[in-house]
C-alpha cells in the first residue's frame, strides 16, 4: 500500500515547500487539477525536477484526446496521468496506448460514474494501471465518502490496482487501510495541518502496517 499526497490549492513555490516537508513519508506527489489550471504542466515539470526520487501524478482528469494529453503530461515528467471513468472507451484506450509508449501509467478516476461495478469491470479490461474511487469536494460537502465504493470496485477489478481519494484524514485512515486499497490519496488530511511532517509520518506508519 502506498501513500499519495494531493496538492490542490498551492502555487509551484508553495508546492515545493510542502513536498520538502513530507517527502520522506510519501510515495507519489499529485499535482492536482487546480494547480494544473493555475500553473500549467510546468508545475509537474518543476516538482519532478526538484524531487526526482518521487513519482509525480498529473491530475488532468482527461475527458477527450487521451493520447495527446498523455503525451504532453509525459513530456513534462508525469509518471501517472488521470483519465475520467465517464469518458469514452476510445479516450481511455488512446491514453493507455500512449502511456505504454512513454512507459507511464494511467489512473482512471471514477468520480460521478453511475454504475460503478459495471464500469469498473469494463475499464479494468482496457488495460489501465489504477482505478480510483473519489469523493470530490462537492461530494464531501454533502457527506459522501468512498469506502463503500472501494469495496464495490475491489469485488470486480482483476488487473488494475485500486486507489481511494477524498476527505481521508488520520482518524478515518484505519478504516481505509482495512479496505486494503493499493494506493491511499490524501490532500487536506496532510496539507491542512501545521505539522505536516508528523501527520504524514503517522499516516505512512499506519499504511505500512497495512
N, C-alpha and C positions, 0 to 999 in steps of 0.2 A: 504494500500500500504506500502511495506517495502523497506528498503534500504540495499543492499548487497555491501560490499567492496571487490573488487577483488585484491588480491595480486599476482603479477606475477613475478616481477623482483627483488626479495629480497631473502636473506637467513633467517634462523629462528630468529636470534637476531634482524635483521632489521624489520622483520615482527612484532615481539613483540612491538618494538618501535612505529611503525605506528599505530597498533591497540590500544595501550595505549593512544595515542593522540586522537583518534576519537571514542573510544568505546561507549561513551555516546550517539552518534548520529547514530549508525548503528545497524541493527538487526542481520545481518549474516556476517561472515567473510569467504571469499573464499580463500582457498589455491589453487592457480592457477596451471595449468598443468606444467609450467616451474619450479615452486617451488617443486612440487612432483618429477619431473625428477631429480632435483639437490639434494634434501634433503630427498626424500622418504616420506613415510607416517608418519615418525617421526615428520614432520612439523605439520601435523594435530593433532597428539597427544599432542605436546607441546603447541600449541595455545589453544586447548580445555582445557588443564590443567591450563594454565595461565588466561584464560578468560571463566570460566565455565558458566557465565551468557549469553554468546553469542552462537548462533547456528554456527556451522562450516560446510562449504561445501567443499568437496574434489572434485576438478575438474579433475576427472580421464579420462573423455571422453571415457568411456568403449565402446569397439567395439566387444568384444568376451568374453566368460567366465563370463557373467554378475553376476551370483550367487556368484561365488568365489571372484571376485574382490570387490563386495559389502560387502561380509563377512569380508574381510581384512580391508576395509576402516572403517567399523563399529567397528571392534576391536580397531582401532586407535582412535575412538571417533568421527568420522564424523556423523553429523546429516542428511546431504543431500549428495547424490553422483550423479555424472552426467554420463549419457549414451548417445551415439550419436544416433540421429534420423535415420541416414543412416545404422545403424546396423540391423541385422536380428531380426524379431519379437521374436524369441526364446531367444535371448540375453536380450532383454528388459523385457520379461516375467520372465526370470530367475532372473534378477536384482530386479524386483518388488516383487517376491515371497520371496527372501532373505531379502529385506528391511522390508517387513511385519513381518517376523520372528524376526528381530532385532529392530523393532519399529523405523525404519529410513525412510527417504523419497528419492524418485528418481526424478531427474530433467533430462528431455531429451533435449539435445542441438541440435537445428535444423540447425546448420552450414552445408552448402553445400547440404541441402536437395533440390531436384529438384521440385517436385510437392508439394509445401508447404501445401496447404489446404488439399489435399487428404491424405498426410502422417500424418498431424496433427490430422485429424479425426481418422485415424487408430490407432495412438499412444494413443490418448485420450481413446480409447476403451480398451487399455491394462492395465489401472489402475494406470498410473503414476501420480505423485503428481504435477509436474510442467512441462510445455513445454516452452522452451526458444528460442526466435529468437535472432540470434547472428551474428553481422558483426565482423568477426575476423580481426586481424591485417592486413592481406593481402587484405581483402575486403576494410577496411578503407583507405588503401593507394590508392585504386582505386576509392575512393569517394563514396562508398556504405554505406547506413545506413539502420536501421532495422524498421523504423516507418511503412512503408507500409506492411512489413512482419507481424508486430504485429497486425495491423488491419485485415490482412488476416486470421491469426490463431484465432483471437477473434471471427470471424464470425462462426467458426466451432467447437471450443473447448467447450465442455459442462461440463466436470467433473474436469479436471486439472486446476490448477492456471496457469496464464501466466506470463512470465518474459521476459525482454529485456536487452540485453548486447551489448556493442561495441561502444566505442567512445563517450559515453554520458558525457557531460560537463555541467557546471552550466548554460551556455547560451542556451543549447538545452534541458535542463531538463523540462521547462514548456511545450514544445511540447510533450515530453514523457508522462508527467503527464496527459495531455489532452487525450492521447490514453488509459489511465487507465489500465495499467498492474497491476498485484498483487505484482510484485517484480521488482525493478529497480536495475540493477547491474552496478556499477561504479568502474573503476580502476584508470587509469591515470588522470581522471577528479578530483580525490581527491589526489592521491599519487604524482601527478606531481606538486603540489603546495607547496610552502614554508610553508604557514599557512594552514595545512591540516584541523585543527580543525574548523576554521571559515567556510571553504568551505563545510565541512561535515555538520556543523550546519545549514547552509543556505539551503543545499540540503534537509536535513531532514524536515526543515520547509515547503519547497515547496511540498514535498511528503505528509506530514501530512495534509496540507491544501487540497490536492487532487483535 
